[in-house]
Structure formats: C-alpha cells, structure tokens
Amino acid sequence: MVEILSRGVLCVALTACGAAVQAQSNAESALDTVMKAGVLRACTPGDYKPFSFLKPDNGYEGIDIDLAQSLANAMGAKLEVVKTSWANLMPDFSAGKCEIAIGGISVTTERQKRAFFSNAYMVNGKTPIVRCDDVAKYQSVATIDKAGVRVIANPGGSNERFAKANFKTATLTIHPENLTIFDEILAKRADVFVTEAAEALTQQKLKPGLCAVNPDTPLQYGEMAWLLPRNDAVMKSFVDQWLHLAKATGEYQRTVDKWLR
C-alpha cells in the first residue's frame, strides 16, 4: 500500500513538473518579442557616466548604450531607450516597460529576487571620490566614518545602500540629483561620495579637483550586469552568448576603451 501511494505521489509530482516545464517552453521569450517587433527596449536612468548618459539633445551615450546597440543589431532590431530612475528601475522593469535594463547596474541579491542578470561584463567595486587635497584622509571606511565627515549619496541604488550600511557616525546626505553630486564635493558642501570605480575615474577627468581614492583596490567588490526578465532562460542565453562573443572578438574591450581611456 505504501509503495502504491509513493508511486502515486511521484506520478503527480512528475506530472506537475512536466506541466511547468511545458508551460515555460510555450511562453514566448522576450527574445521572440524583440525579433517580432524589431525593437529592443532598454530601461536606463541615463545619469551615470561612463555607462549611460542622457545628452542635452535627448540622445544617449556611454558604454552600455554602445553595447546595447550591438546587442540590438544581433537581434535584428533597433534600440529604443526608455528613461527611468534608480528608484523606479526595478518597478519599471518588473512592469514590462523594457526587455533589458542597462546603465551601470550593480549585481545584488535583492535585484536577483525579481529579475535575471546577464553574465557580469565588468568588475567595478565601490570607490570614494573626494577633493584631491583630501585623498590621504579618506583611505578606508573607518577613516570616512568619523564625526564631522560629510558623506553624500544618490538615492535608490547600491550607492545609497552602501552608504547607509557603512557610515553610521559621519553625516550622510542623500542628494536627489546624480548629475550634480560631484559639484557638491567641489563646492565643499560634502566631503566624500562612494560610487563605482569606473564612475569615479570618469568624473576625476571631467571635474578637475576631484580624485578617486585607490580605484584599483575598492572598498567593496562589485560587478556590473544587465537586468533580464525573470525565468526567461532563452533571453538570458542569447544575451550571455552575445556578450561572450563580444569579448572574444575584442568588440567589448574596444567599447570600454573608447569611454575609459
């Protein structure tokens, strides 16, 4: 009797599993949607140099924009950029406003709960950027997290989470505008901003007087990747294969060098 019941339970389990697999295989991948429509929609905040930046003429530029254009070409589609913000990135993506999300997105387990990530395309840890005269003062979390130090962060992303998790004694200000956050340091209204090494290196070139602190040895390990639809293995496989080939052929490195060198 026990053996009969066990077989029955196994049969039900296998049937349910088979139905789930069949349902997933029957569901249209975002890749199919893109190829049918001829359009790849990419959500991006567009305020994060060198990854994605909204220009005054309303066009976009940056590492992720160039790479996403290459991905769209591989899909036989044109790229359509969808403006979002860091605070609304996950809600907009989860609502289906785009097939991918790009623009310097850090890989986190919280985001992984709601979406797939592509394979990481860049290792890019958290790095302080400060006035150049203050580089020696702010060499670690401990030397930053002191009374009288004014830390600034932008809202809605991993920079805000890092700042809130690590700076308990320093004064922390959440600045709503990512594009002007570096000017706050130059104007001496803030002392330290911790962001990804690539952005810190880019901004020290754009903003004389600002310096990245030890960008080769960041305060926290980090990876950059693109958000992809949850449970869409077909879309993820295509994007990962495209990225592999872009790196193998040198296309990826040429794109990065264009913006970082």
SELUM-134961 format. One record per atom (N, C-alpha, C): x negated, y, z negated. Coordinates in steps of 0.1 Angstrom, whole numbers, plus 5000, padded with zeros to 4 digits. Atoms other than C-alpha are relative to their C-alpha. Layout:
! SELUM-134961
XYZ;...
END
This chain:
! SELUM-134961
499249885000;500050005000;499150135000;500949895000;497250244991;499350025013;500749994987;495450165023;500950065011;499049954990;498650235043;500250154998;499849855002;499150575026;498750075004;501349934996;495450665031;500050025015;500049994985;495850585068;501050115005;499049904997;498950795069;499550144998;500649865003;497251095053;499050035010;501049984991;494351055076;500650045014;499349984987;496651045106;500550145001;499449865001;498451365095;498950105001;501149915000;495151535089;499450025014;500649994986;493751445123;500950065010;499049944991;496951545140;500050154998;500049865002;496851885123;498850075005;501249944995;493251935131;500050015015;500050004985;493751835167;500950115005;499149894996;496652085169;499450134999;500749875002;494552365155;499050025011;501049994989;491752285180;500650045013;499349984988;494252275208;500550145001;499449865000;495852605198;498950105002;501149914997;492452775197;499549995014;500550014986;491452635231;501050065009;499049944992;494752755245;500150154999;500049865002;494353105231;499050075010;500849934990;492953355256;498850074992;501149935006;489453475247;500050145004;500249864996;488553845247;499350015013;500850004987;486153755275;501049995012;499050014989;489153645297;500850135001;499249875000;491053965287;499150115008;500949904994;488054175297;499849985015;500250034986;487453995330;501350035008;498849974993;491154025340;500350155001;499749855000;491454395331;498950075007;501149934994;488054485344;499450114991;500449895009;487454695313;499549934987;500550045013;485254625282;500250124991;499849895010;486454845253;499149984988;501050015011;483754925227;500350114990;499849905010;484655105195;498650044994;501249955006;481955325181;500250134993;499949875006;481655615156;499450115008;500649904992;479355795180;499250114993;500749905007;477355975154;498749954994;501250075006;474355755149;498949995010;501150024991;471255825168;499049914994;500050004985;469555645184;500949895006;499250114995;472255385187;501250045009;498949964993;475355565198;500350154996;499849865003;475955945200;500950075010;499149934991;478756155214;499450135003;500649884995;477356435235;501050115001;499049894999;478956785239;500949985012;499150024989;480256675273;500949894999;499150115004;482156395256;499549865006;500650134996;479856125272;499349954988;500750075011;478055875250;498649965005;501350054997;474355785249;499449934988;500750075011;471955565229;499749855004;500450144998;470555215226;501249915003;498850094999;473955045221;500850035012;499249964988;475655245249;499449935012;500650064988;473055125274;500149855000;499950145000;473154775262;501449955002;498650044997;476954765262;500450015014;499849984986;476954895297;499549885008;500650124994;474654605307;500949874997;499150115003;477054355289;501250015009;498849984992;480054505307;499749965015;500350044986;478254465341;499949855001;500150155000;477554095332;501449945000;498650055000;481354055326;500850045012;499249954988;482254225359;501050114996;499049905005;483854515340;499350134998;500649865003;483354885333;500150024985;500149975015;482555015298;501050114997;499149895005;485255215280;499750024985;500449975014;484055375248;501350054992;498849965009;486755405220;499450074988;500549925011;486055675194;500649954987;499550035014;486355565157;499150074990;500849955011;484755655124;499549884992;500550115009;482755445099;501149964991;498950045009;485655455075;501149925007;498950074993;488055335102;499549895010;500650104991;485655095120;500749875000;499450135002;487054775106;501550005003;498550004997;490754875106;500250015015;499849994985;490454985143;499749885007;500550134993;488554675153;501049894998;499050115003;490954445135;501350025006;498849974993;493854615151;500049985015;500150044986;492654515185;499850125009;500249884991;491754865198;498849985009;501250024992;488554725213;499649854999;500550145000;486854395222;498749984993;501250005008;483554485206;499950134993;500349885007;482254735181;498550024999;501449984998;478854895185;499650134993;500449875004;476755185174;499150004987;500950005012;474155075147;500749944988;499250075011;476454835127;499149904992;500750095008;474754665098;500849874998;499450135002;475454295093;500249994985;499750025014;477254245060;501049894999;499050115002;479253955045;501450064999;498749945000;482154195039;500650015014;499549994986;482454265076;500249865006;499950144995;481853895083;501349934996;498850065005;485053815064;501250035010;498949954992;487154005090;499649995015;500450004986;485153965123;498849915001;501250074997;482453765140;498950115002;501149924996;478953915145;499349935012;500950054990;476853875176;498749964993;501350025006;473353745170;499450144998;500649875003;471354025155;499050045011;500949954990;469554245180;498850084995;501149915006;467354445156;500049984985;500349995014;465854415121;499850154996;500049865002;466354755106;500450044986;499749995014;466154795068;500250154996;499749875006;467155085045;498750084997;501249925001;464555365046;500450154995;499849865003;464555705028;499550105010;500549894993;464256025047;500150124991;500249895010;463056335028;499350115007;500949894995;461356665033;498549954999;501350064999;457756585043;499150034988;500849975012;456256755013;500449914988;499550095011;458256504991;499849865002;500150154997;457256175007;499449934988;500750075011;454856084978;500949984987;499150005012;457656154952;501049895001;498850094998;460255914967;499649875007;500650124994;458455584973;500849874997;499350125004;460955344958;501450044994;498749975006;464555314944;499850064986;500249955014;463155374909;499550145000;500449865000;461455694919;501050105005;498949924995;464555814936;501150024990;498950005010;467055724909;499650064987;500449935012;466055984884;500950134999;499249885002;467856274868;499350125007;500549894993;467556584889;499849985015;500150034986;467156404922;501450005007;498749994993;469956484947;500049915012;499950104989;470856184969;501350035008;498949984992;473156224998;500349885009;499650114992;475055965018;501250035008;498849994991;477655935046;501049904996;499050095005;480955775039;500449885009;499350104992;482455445050;499149885005;500950114995;479355225058;499149954990;500950065009;476455045044;499150104993;500849905007;474555365035;500750044987;499349965012;477255465011;500049894990;500150115009;477355114996;498749994993;501350015005;473655104992;499750114989;500249895009;473555444975;500849984987;499250025012;476355364951;499549884991;500550115007;474855034942;498650024993;501349985004;471355164936;499750134992;500449875006;471455524924;501150044990;499049975011;473155554890;499650124992;500449885008;471055834874;499950125009;500149894991;470356054904;501450055004;498749954996;473156284915;500349965015;499650054987;474956134945;501250085006;499049934993;476956334970;500349935013;499550064987;479056184998;500350115010;499949894990;478656415028;500949955012;499150064990;481556375053;499550005014;500449984986;479656475084;498649945002;501250074998;476956235095;499050085008;500949924991;475556475121;499350114993;500649895007;474756745096;499349964987;500550045013;473556535067;498550034999;501549975000;469856585077;499750154997;500249855002;470256965077;500250034985;499949985015;471356935040;498749984993;501350025006;467956805032;499050115003;500849894996;466157065052;500350134993;499549885007;468257335035;499849994985;500350025014;467257195001;501349994992;498850025008;470857124991;500149854996;500250145004;469856754989;498649965002;501450045000;466656564985;499749875008;500250144994;467056204998;501249955007;498950084993;469156025024;499449865003;500550144997;468655645027;500949955011;499350054988;469555515061;499149895007;500850104993;468255255086;498750075006;501449954996;464555285096;500150075014;500049944986;465455355133;500650145000;499449875000;467655645125;499050104993;501049915007;465055785100;498950045009;501149974990;462355765127;500450095011;499549914989;464555925153;500250144994;499749875006;465556215130;498850074996;501249925003;462056295119;499350065012;500549944987;461256355156;500950125004;499149904997;464356565160;500050124991;499949905010;464156755128;498650034993;501349975006;460656895120;500250044986;499949985014;460056895083;500649894992;499550125006;461756565077;499149885003;500950114997;459756245073;500749874994;499650135005;460755875070;499049954990;500850065010;459355705039;499849855002;500450154999;457555375046;501049935009;499050074992;459755275075;499749865004;500450134997;457754965081;500249904988;499750085012;458454845045;501350054994;498749945005;462154935039;500349954986;499550035013;463854935006;500949874999;499150114999;466254665017;500049945014;500050064987;466254415045;501450025007;498849984993;468854475072;499949965014;499950044986;470054355106;501150085007;499049944991;471954525134;500649905009;499350094991;474554335154;501350075004;498749954996;477854395172;501149924994;498850075004;481254315159;500849945012;499250074990;483254055179;501349944993;498850055006;486753915175;499849874992;500150125009;487153665146;500649885007;499650134995;487453305157;499949995015;500150004986;486653385193;498649955004;501350074997;483853135200;499550035014;500349984985;484053195238;499350135002;500549874999;483453565235;498650014993;501349995007;480653525209;498949925008;501050084992;478853255231;499550085011;500449924988;478953485261;499050124996;500749885005;477653795242;498649954995;501350055005;474853585225;499149965011;500850044988;473753435258;499550125008;500549884993;473653775275;498950074992;501149935008;471553915246;498749925001;501150094998;469253615248;499350035013;500649984987;468653675285;499550145001;500549865000;468354055280;498650014993;501349995007;465553995255;498949925008;501050094993;463853715276;499550075012;500449934988;463753935307;499350144998;500649875003;462454245289;501050125001;499049894999;465654445295;500350074987;499749955014;466354475258;498950094995;501249925005;462854605249;499950135008;500149874992;462854855278;501050104995;498949915005;466154995265;499650064986;500449955013;464855025229;498950105001;501249914998;461555175240;500450145006;499649884994;463455435260;500550104989;499549925010;465055565228;499150024988;500850005012;462455495201;498650055002;501449974998;459155575218;499950135008;
END
